[in-house]
């Protein structure tokens, strides 16, 4: 049973990306037993006059209204443009195409000092509803092949502004991981007649890596995790995009995202940095009935002060090495249940 509990010198197949992940838990050190950071170590004000996302503040192009709930606006420096020029290919090897489309910013809340973990479920629900509305609208545009929603949280992933927000990229590019998941889910369905997302869900529900679950969604550290504290949020039924979720499921997704965010913060009693990505089917008119809608959280930290560096094997070689055991990391996150540490008086949490 050693291979079940101690993935040492083991490669595991990542069924969504169809690639191998190398597990070297014997090199990752022990679980963090160091000093926990003070809950009040970093206090962020509710309003920052220099923040481009706070209500009433000026941005590069425009002024934010005095919004009280969610708020979205077109990114002032978008990576896709509505008037992208079309150019002839240089040759059949050096090809090019216009980067048409748009990019938007979604503010979760007017309070500069909050994160998803600090919001109520109803407040996160409003964010999920806005994501759904924007995805639907952007997906109907002829120049948009894919709507990618992601949140970069924390300076460790390059975000200097703590204001709770995410970004929406909607252009002619189907992002690489989604493109691979389109192919992997199609191949799996053709081979087995089952949906890949549901097949992964069944295996995770039968294993020790589920960290939280509700009527519509399950959160787990997947068996094939690429990062130590990676979390996969899977729907309990086959859906391919946000637009497929009914009202109850949108509520349950909001509750699950908040749940994951709280557990991350409670883990080390500090705001956990992460990249969150919502993987939904392309919107280019293809048949994506088998595409597995899901949300991925990729935290870059292995301990409170140790980053997972992407170096030779990852950048140079193109394959991930995970120095941890997903079963153990899931147990740590299971033990980090709410309430959020900031709402609990010091000394009262066991
Ligand atoms: Zn702000």
Boltz pocket constraint, residues with backbone or C-beta under 6 A from the ligand:
constraints:
  - pocket:
      binder: B
      contacts: [[A, 46], [A, 47], [A, 48], [A, 51], [A, 52], [A, 53], [A, 54], [A, 55], [A, 110], [A, 111], [A, 112], [A, 163]]
      max_distance: 6.0
